Amino acid sequence: MKHILRQGAPILSLLLAACVTVPEINEPLLASGDAGLRSRAAIVAEEATLIEAAVPSRWWELFGDATLTALEAEAEKSNLDFLAAAARVEESRAQLGLSDAARQPHLGAEASYTRSALSENSPMARLGAPVKAADFWSLGLQAGWELDLWGHLSHLAESAKARLQASAYGLEAVRISVASDVARAYLMLRGVEAQQDIAGQNRRIAEDLVRLAESRERNGVATRFDAAAARADLAGIEARLSALHHQRDVLMNALALLLGKPPRELDERLAATGLPPMPRRLPVGIPSELARQRPDILREEARLRAAVADIGAAQADFYPRIRLTGGLGVQAFEFSDLGTWNSRRYSLGPTLYLPIFEGGRLKSHLALSEARHRLAGITYQQTVLHAWHEVDDALRAYATELKRHGLLQLALTQNRTALSVAQRAYQEGSGDFTSVLMAQRSLLFSQSELAGCATASALSVVALYRSLGGGWSPELHTESSSGDES
């Protein structure tokens, strides 16, 4: 009877497997992005610098700044967030190895030696068993293999593989974030330095006005008001320079942190060089390729696949598990007898485990997997929607800053003319000092606004390529993944 049960167990399992069907799991629906695509097309058509070509993986080189390029290369090797993301990829790869190992046959060797004796008062001794101490030797091999008839192990391996892909895409998302943060901090630093230069020029003008007002006051041509107003204006410029110096120090430390270095270590390397010119051409990719270009979208898509595989594993956990086990070896009371034919031993047969009562564990596990799948679907939708908004906002910011730059350039020209006229009139005695101060403040404001606009324009390029997923290469990632799998 036992022999019949052993032979019939695999057949029964196959029959049960034929009755198991995995329910269809609907993919999350994405909102239509037609309005955003039309807006994108209109902006690209209007701005000659924007071209529909592949997004460069090293977009920061478009600025032609050697220092920025060097900082980006160094950050990729030493940024701690990037190194942590790389470590998470290795962790996921090890998890995949564990999942794959569970699907393979297991083989192990065993060896044992014991020396034992029965108690003279034991029941076995009373029945005539010898009580003299004896040796016992055993050598052999043990093997086992779980028949994954319902895909429990294969679903777990599929989930681990998807999570490895998610970790790899997460690494690329960090790469993009780090590259954007380095470029943003660097361009802001150069923008602050430009503001410092402007404030320094205005300080020299203010110092000349102070000397002129004091001279006119001593000669009785002007009142104390002119000299006091000039000194107040100079003090305001000095205060602005102090604040700009602090901003420069903060940005230098921010860059040092992004490169995994202590504070103040980059100060000598970051000598003032001015804000780099705007790129003449900005490849913005093809709209339909955005989902393939942004690694955060690909990461959430991989997590969604992992959640689906987890549901399959939880469903398969309701059905029996069959494991084939076997053993082969020798046993003997004397070590010299281990090599004899009569010392051989073997075992072979299936083991079936059928869950009957788990206290609701299996149902709760399935419910948990389904809830995580719904959450993964919402996160995926959120990420795609957020990407569309980021691209639209970045394109509009870029177009707006270009238009604002032209208007501010015109305002700067007019304010320079106004200051020159006001100074000449004041020196000739036909104008008052208030007009000079107002003209100087307007010029300082125009210069500051124009420098701020130039910085904002450069930052809009950073935001644009961050939203487009620039900073990594999907082709290189595909080649690297293929190499890992082989």
C-alpha positions as CSV (number, residue, x, y, z in Angstrom):
1,M,0.0,0.0,0.0
2,K,2.8,2.4,0.9
3,H,4.5,1.6,-2.4
4,I,1.4,2.5,-4.3
5,L,1.1,5.8,-2.4
6,R,4.7,6.7,-3.2
7,Q,4.2,6.0,-6.9
8,G,0.9,7.8,-7.1
9,A,1.9,11.0,-5.4
10,P,3.6,12.6,-8.4
11,I,0.8,11.6,-10.7
12,L,-1.8,13.2,-8.3
13,S,0.3,16.4,-8.1
14,L,0.3,16.7,-11.9
15,L,-3.4,16.3,-12.0
16,L,-3.8,19.0,-9.4
17,A,-1.5,21.3,-11.3
18,A,-3.6,21.0,-14.4
19,C,-6.5,22.4,-12.4
20,V,-4.6,25.5,-11.1
21,T,-5.2,28.7,-13.1
22,V,-3.5,32.1,-12.3
23,P,-6.1,34.9,-12.4
24,E,-5.4,37.7,-14.9
25,I,-4.0,40.8,-13.2
26,N,-4.8,44.1,-15.0
27,E,-2.1,46.6,-15.6
28,P,-2.6,50.1,-14.2
29,L,-4.2,52.6,-16.7
30,L,-2.2,55.7,-17.5
31,A,-3.9,59.1,-18.1
32,S,-3.7,60.5,-21.6
33,G,-0.8,62.9,-22.1
34,D,-2.0,64.4,-25.4
35,A,-2.3,67.9,-24.1
36,G,1.2,67.8,-22.7
37,L,2.5,66.4,-26.0
38,R,0.9,69.3,-27.9
39,S,2.4,71.8,-25.5
40,R,5.8,70.2,-25.9
41,A,5.6,70.2,-29.7
42,A,4.6,73.9,-29.7
43,I,7.6,74.9,-27.5
44,V,10.1,72.8,-29.5
45,A,8.8,74.4,-32.8
46,E,9.1,77.9,-31.3
47,E,12.6,77.6,-29.9
48,A,15.3,77.0,-32.5
49,T,17.8,75.7,-29.9
50,L,15.5,72.7,-29.1
51,I,15.9,69.8,-31.4
52,E,14.2,66.4,-31.4
53,A,17.3,64.2,-31.2
54,A,18.5,61.6,-28.8
55,V,19.1,62.9,-25.3
56,P,22.9,62.9,-24.6
57,S,24.1,60.7,-21.8
58,R,26.7,63.4,-20.8
59,W,24.5,66.5,-21.4
60,W,26.6,68.7,-19.0
61,E,29.4,68.7,-21.7
62,L,27.0,70.9,-23.8
63,F,28.1,73.8,-21.5
64,G,31.8,73.4,-22.6
65,D,33.0,73.8,-19.0
66,A,36.0,71.6,-18.2
67,T,35.6,72.1,-14.4
68,L,32.0,71.0,-14.5
69,T,32.9,67.9,-16.6
70,A,35.7,67.0,-14.1
71,L,33.4,67.4,-11.1
72,E,30.7,65.2,-12.8
73,A,33.3,62.4,-13.5
74,E,34.5,62.6,-9.9
75,A,31.1,62.5,-8.4
76,E,30.2,59.3,-10.2
77,K,33.1,57.6,-8.4
78,S,32.9,59.1,-5.0
79,N,29.3,60.3,-4.3
80,L,28.0,58.3,-1.3
81,D,24.4,58.1,-2.5
82,F,25.6,56.6,-5.7
83,L,27.9,54.1,-3.9
84,A,24.9,53.1,-1.6
85,A,22.7,52.6,-4.7
86,A,25.4,50.4,-6.2
87,A,25.6,48.4,-3.0
88,R,21.8,47.9,-3.2
89,V,22.2,46.4,-6.7
90,E,24.7,43.9,-5.3
91,E,22.3,43.1,-2.5
92,S,19.5,42.4,-5.0
93,R,21.8,40.3,-7.1
94,A,22.6,38.1,-4.1
95,Q,18.8,37.8,-3.3
96,L,18.3,36.6,-6.9
97,G,21.1,34.0,-6.4
98,L,19.3,32.7,-3.3
99,S,16.0,32.4,-5.2
100,D,17.6,30.6,-8.1
101,A,19.4,28.3,-5.7
102,A,16.1,27.1,-4.2
103,R,15.0,25.8,-7.6
104,Q,18.1,23.6,-8.0
105,P,18.8,20.1,-6.7
106,H,20.8,20.0,-3.4
107,L,23.5,17.6,-2.8
108,G,25.5,17.2,0.5
109,A,27.9,14.8,2.1
110,E,27.7,13.5,5.6
111,A,30.0,11.5,7.9
112,S,29.5,10.5,11.5
113,Y,31.1,8.5,14.3
114,T,29.5,7.6,17.6
115,R,30.5,5.3,20.5
116,S,27.6,4.3,22.7
117,A,26.3,1.7,25.2
118,L,22.9,0.8,26.5
119,S,22.0,1.0,30.1
120,E,21.8,-2.3,31.8
121,N,18.5,-1.2,33.2
122,S,17.0,-0.1,29.9
123,P,14.1,-2.0,28.4
124,M,16.2,-3.1,25.4
125,A,18.8,-4.6,27.7
126,R,16.0,-6.5,29.6
127,L,15.0,-7.9,26.3
128,G,18.5,-9.3,25.6
129,A,20.2,-6.4,23.7
130,P,23.9,-6.2,24.4
131,V,25.1,-3.5,26.8
132,K,28.7,-3.5,25.8
133,A,30.0,-0.2,24.3
134,A,30.3,-0.2,20.5
135,D,31.4,2.0,17.7
136,F,29.2,3.1,14.8
137,W,30.5,4.6,11.5
138,S,28.4,6.2,8.8
139,L,29.4,7.8,5.4
140,G,27.1,8.9,2.6
141,L,25.5,11.5,0.3
142,Q,22.1,13.2,0.7
143,A,20.2,14.8,-2.2
144,G,16.9,16.7,-2.5
145,W,14.9,18.5,-5.1
146,E,11.6,20.3,-4.8
147,L,9.3,19.8,-7.8
148,D,8.1,23.3,-8.5
149,L,4.8,22.1,-10.1
150,W,2.8,25.2,-9.2
151,G,5.5,27.8,-9.8
152,H,6.0,28.9,-6.2
153,L,9.8,28.9,-6.6
154,S,9.8,30.2,-10.1
155,H,7.5,33.1,-9.1
156,L,9.9,34.0,-6.3
157,A,12.8,33.9,-8.7
158,E,10.9,36.1,-11.1
159,S,10.2,38.5,-8.3
160,A,13.8,38.6,-7.3
161,K,14.9,39.2,-10.9
162,A,12.5,42.1,-11.3
163,R,13.7,43.6,-8.0
164,L,17.3,43.3,-9.3
165,Q,16.2,45.2,-12.4
166,A,14.5,47.8,-10.2
167,S,17.7,48.2,-8.1
168,A,19.7,48.7,-11.3
169,Y,17.3,51.3,-12.6
170,G,17.3,52.9,-9.2
171,L,21.1,53.2,-9.5
172,E,20.6,55.0,-12.8
173,A,18.0,57.3,-11.2
174,V,20.6,58.2,-8.6
175,R,23.2,58.7,-11.3
176,I,20.8,61.3,-12.9
177,S,20.0,62.9,-9.6
178,V,23.7,63.2,-8.6
179,A,24.7,64.6,-12.1
180,S,21.8,67.2,-11.9
181,D,22.7,68.2,-8.3
182,V,26.4,68.7,-9.2
183,A,25.5,70.7,-12.2
184,R,22.9,72.7,-10.3
185,A,25.3,73.5,-7.4
186,Y,28.1,74.4,-9.8
187,L,26.0,76.7,-12.0
188,M,24.5,78.4,-8.9
189,L,28.1,78.9,-7.6
190,R,29.1,80.6,-10.9
191,G,25.9,82.6,-10.7
192,V,26.7,83.9,-7.2
193,E,30.2,84.7,-8.4
194,A,28.7,86.8,-11.2
195,Q,26.5,88.6,-8.7
196,Q,29.6,89.2,-6.6
197,D,31.4,90.7,-9.6
198,I,28.4,93.0,-10.3
199,A,28.2,94.1,-6.7
200,G,31.9,94.7,-6.7
201,Q,31.6,97.0,-9.7
202,N,28.7,98.8,-8.1
203,R,30.7,99.2,-4.9
204,R,33.4,101.0,-6.8
205,I,30.8,103.3,-8.3
206,A,29.3,103.9,-4.9
207,E,32.7,104.7,-3.4
208,D,33.3,107.3,-6.2
209,L,29.9,108.8,-5.4
210,V,30.7,109.0,-1.7
211,R,33.9,110.8,-2.5
212,L,32.1,113.1,-4.9
213,A,29.3,113.9,-2.4
214,E,31.7,114.5,0.5
215,S,33.8,116.8,-1.7
216,R,30.8,118.7,-2.8
217,E,29.6,118.9,0.8
218,R,33.0,120.3,1.9
219,N,32.9,122.9,-0.9
220,G,29.3,123.9,0.1
221,V,27.8,122.8,-3.1
222,A,25.8,119.9,-1.6
223,T,24.1,119.1,1.6
224,R,24.8,116.4,4.2
225,F,21.9,114.5,2.7
226,D,23.9,113.7,-0.4
227,A,26.9,112.3,1.5
228,A,24.8,110.4,4.0
229,A,22.7,108.8,1.2
230,A,25.9,107.9,-0.7
231,R,27.4,106.2,2.4
232,A,24.1,104.4,3.1
233,D,24.0,103.1,-0.5
234,L,27.6,101.9,-0.1
235,A,26.8,100.1,3.1
236,G,23.9,98.3,1.4
237,I,26.2,97.1,-1.3
238,E,28.7,95.9,1.3
239,A,26.0,94.0,3.1
240,R,25.0,92.3,-0.2
241,L,28.6,91.3,-0.9
242,S,28.8,89.7,2.6
243,A,25.6,87.7,1.9
244,L,26.9,86.6,-1.5
245,H,30.2,85.5,0.0
246,H,28.3,83.3,2.5
247,Q,26.2,81.8,-0.4
248,R,29.4,81.0,-2.3
249,D,30.8,79.2,0.7
250,V,27.6,77.2,1.2
251,L,27.6,76.1,-2.5
252,M,31.2,75.1,-2.4
253,N,30.5,72.9,0.6
254,A,27.4,71.5,-1.2
255,L,29.7,70.5,-4.1
256,A,32.2,69.0,-1.7
257,L,29.4,66.9,-0.1
258,L,28.2,65.7,-3.4
259,L,31.7,64.5,-4.2
260,G,32.0,62.8,-0.8
261,K,34.7,65.3,0.5
262,P,35.1,67.2,3.7
263,P,34.1,70.9,3.9
264,R,36.3,73.5,2.2
265,E,38.3,70.9,0.3
266,L,37.2,72.2,-3.2
267,D,37.8,75.9,-2.5
268,E,41.1,76.1,-4.4
269,R,39.8,74.1,-7.3
270,L,36.8,76.3,-7.8
271,A,38.4,79.5,-8.7
272,A,36.0,82.0,-10.2
273,T,35.7,81.5,-14.0
274,G,32.3,83.0,-14.8
275,L,29.0,81.4,-15.8
276,P,29.5,79.1,-18.8
277,P,27.6,80.1,-22.0
278,M,24.3,78.6,-22.8
279,P,24.4,75.6,-25.2
280,R,23.5,76.4,-28.8
281,R,21.6,73.2,-29.3
282,L,19.6,71.1,-26.8
283,P,18.6,67.6,-28.0
284,V,15.3,66.9,-26.2
285,G,14.6,63.3,-27.4
286,I,11.4,61.9,-28.9
287,P,8.2,62.3,-26.8
288,S,7.3,58.6,-27.2
289,E,10.6,57.5,-25.7
290,L,10.2,59.3,-22.4
291,A,9.1,56.1,-20.6
292,R,12.1,54.3,-21.9
293,Q,14.5,57.2,-21.2
294,R,13.6,57.8,-17.5
295,P,15.0,55.1,-15.2
296,D,12.6,56.0,-12.4
297,I,9.7,54.9,-14.6
298,L,11.5,51.7,-15.6
299,R,12.2,51.1,-11.9
300,E,8.6,51.4,-10.9
301,E,7.6,49.2,-13.9
302,A,10.1,46.5,-12.6
303,R,8.7,46.8,-9.1
304,L,5.2,46.3,-10.6
305,R,6.4,43.1,-12.3
306,A,7.9,41.9,-9.0
307,A,4.5,42.5,-7.2
308,V,2.7,40.5,-9.9
309,A,5.2,37.6,-9.4
310,D,4.7,37.8,-5.6
311,I,1.0,37.3,-6.1
312,G,1.7,34.2,-8.2
313,A,4.0,32.8,-5.4
314,A,1.4,33.5,-2.7
315,Q,-1.3,31.7,-4.8
316,A,1.0,28.7,-5.4
317,D,1.6,28.5,-1.6
318,F,-1.9,27.1,-1.2
319,Y,-1.1,23.9,-3.0
320,P,0.9,20.9,-2.0
321,R,4.7,20.8,-2.2
322,I,6.5,17.7,-3.4
323,R,10.2,17.1,-2.7
324,L,12.3,14.2,-4.0
325,T,14.8,13.0,-1.5
326,G,17.5,10.4,-1.7
327,G,20.5,9.1,0.2
328,L,23.4,6.8,-0.6
329,G,26.1,5.6,1.7
330,V,27.6,3.0,4.0
331,Q,27.2,2.2,7.7
332,A,29.2,-0.3,9.9
333,F,30.2,-0.9,13.5
334,E,33.8,-1.3,12.4
335,F,35.6,1.2,10.3
336,S,37.3,-1.5,8.3
337,D,33.8,-2.8,7.3
338,L,32.8,0.5,5.6
339,G,34.2,-0.7,2.2
340,T,32.2,-3.9,2.2
341,W,29.2,-4.4,0.0
342,N,27.0,-5.5,3.0
343,S,27.5,-2.0,4.6
344,R,25.7,-0.2,1.8
345,R,22.5,1.8,2.5
346,Y,20.2,3.9,0.3
347,S,16.9,5.7,0.3
348,L,14.8,7.3,-2.4
349,G,11.3,8.6,-2.5
350,P,9.0,11.7,-2.7
351,T,7.7,13.8,0.2
352,L,4.4,15.6,0.0
353,Y,3.4,18.5,2.1
354,L,-0.2,19.8,2.0
355,P,-1.2,22.8,4.0
356,I,-4.4,22.2,5.9
357,F,-4.7,24.8,8.6
358,E,-2.3,27.8,8.8
359,G,-4.4,30.1,11.0
360,G,-5.1,32.4,8.0
361,R,-1.4,32.9,7.2
362,L,-1.7,32.0,3.5
363,K,-4.8,34.2,3.0
364,S,-3.1,37.1,4.7
365,H,0.0,36.6,2.7
366,L,-2.0,36.7,-0.6
367,A,-3.9,39.7,0.6
368,L,-0.6,41.5,1.4
369,S,0.8,40.7,-2.0
370,E,-2.3,42.0,-3.7
371,A,-2.2,45.2,-1.7
372,R,1.4,45.7,-2.6
373,H,0.6,45.2,-6.2
374,R,-2.1,47.9,-6.0
375,L,0.4,50.2,-4.3
376,A,3.0,49.5,-7.0
377,G,0.5,50.3,-9.7
378,I,-0.4,53.6,-8.1
379,T,3.3,54.5,-7.6
380,Y,3.9,53.7,-11.3
381,Q,1.1,55.9,-12.4
382,Q,2.4,58.6,-10.1
383,T,5.9,58.4,-11.5
384,V,4.7,58.7,-15.1
385,L,2.4,61.6,-14.4
386,H,5.2,63.3,-12.4
387,A,7.6,62.9,-15.3
388,W,5.1,64.5,-17.8
389,H,4.7,67.5,-15.4
390,E,8.5,67.8,-15.0
391,V,9.1,67.9,-18.7
392,D,6.4,70.4,-19.3
393,D,7.6,72.7,-16.5
394,A,11.2,72.5,-17.5
395,L,10.5,73.3,-21.2
396,R,8.3,76.3,-20.2
397,A,10.9,77.5,-17.7
398,Y,13.6,77.3,-20.4
399,A,11.5,79.2,-23.0
400,T,10.5,81.8,-20.4
401,E,14.0,82.5,-19.3
402,L,15.2,83.0,-22.9
403,K,12.5,85.7,-23.4
404,R,13.2,87.3,-20.1
405,H,16.9,87.5,-20.8
406,G,16.3,89.6,-23.9
407,L,14.0,92.0,-22.1
408,L,16.5,92.3,-19.2
409,Q,19.3,93.0,-21.6
410,L,17.3,95.9,-23.0
411,A,16.6,97.2,-19.5
412,L,20.3,97.1,-18.6
413,T,21.3,99.1,-21.6
414,Q,18.7,101.8,-20.8
415,N,19.7,101.9,-17.1
416,R,23.4,102.4,-18.0
417,T,22.4,105.3,-20.2
418,A,20.3,106.8,-17.4
419,L,23.1,106.5,-14.8
420,S,25.6,108.2,-17.2
421,V,23.2,111.1,-17.8
422,A,22.4,111.5,-14.1
423,Q,26.1,111.5,-13.1
424,R,27.0,114.0,-15.7
425,A,24.1,116.3,-14.7
426,Y,25.1,116.0,-11.0
427,Q,28.8,116.8,-11.7
428,E,27.7,119.8,-13.8
429,G,25.4,121.0,-11.0
430,S,22.2,120.7,-13.1
431,G,20.9,117.5,-11.4
432,D,20.3,116.4,-7.9
433,F,22.0,113.5,-6.1
434,T,18.7,111.6,-5.6
435,S,18.5,111.0,-9.4
436,V,22.0,109.6,-9.3
437,L,21.2,107.2,-6.5
438,M,18.0,106.1,-8.2
439,A,19.8,105.5,-11.5
440,Q,22.6,103.6,-9.7
441,R,20.1,101.4,-7.9
442,S,18.2,100.7,-11.1
443,L,21.4,99.7,-12.8
444,L,22.4,97.4,-9.9
445,F,18.9,95.8,-10.0
446,S,19.1,95.3,-13.8
447,Q,22.6,93.8,-13.6
448,S,21.5,91.5,-10.8
449,E,18.3,90.5,-12.6
450,L,20.2,89.8,-15.8
451,A,22.8,87.7,-14.0
452,G,20.0,85.9,-12.1
453,C,18.2,85.2,-15.4
454,A,21.4,83.8,-16.9
455,T,21.8,81.5,-14.0
456,A,18.1,80.5,-14.1
457,S,18.5,79.8,-17.8
458,A,21.4,77.5,-17.2
459,L,19.5,75.8,-14.3
460,S,16.5,75.3,-16.6
461,V,18.8,73.3,-18.9
462,V,19.7,71.1,-15.9
463,A,16.0,70.7,-14.9
464,L,15.2,69.9,-18.6
465,Y,17.7,67.1,-18.8
466,R,16.9,65.8,-15.4
467,S,13.2,65.6,-16.5
468,L,14.2,63.9,-19.7
469,G,16.3,61.3,-18.0
470,G,19.6,62.6,-19.3
471,G,22.7,61.3,-17.5
472,W,22.6,57.6,-18.4
473,S,22.4,55.4,-21.5
474,P,19.6,52.8,-21.8
475,E,21.7,51.1,-24.5
476,L,24.7,50.7,-22.2
477,H,22.5,49.6,-19.4
478,T,21.0,46.9,-21.6
479,E,24.4,45.7,-22.6
480,S,25.6,45.6,-19.0
481,S,22.5,43.7,-17.9
482,S,23.0,41.2,-20.7
483,G,26.6,40.7,-19.5
484,D,25.5,40.2,-15.9
485,E,22.9,37.6,-16.9
486,S,25.4,35.6,-18.9
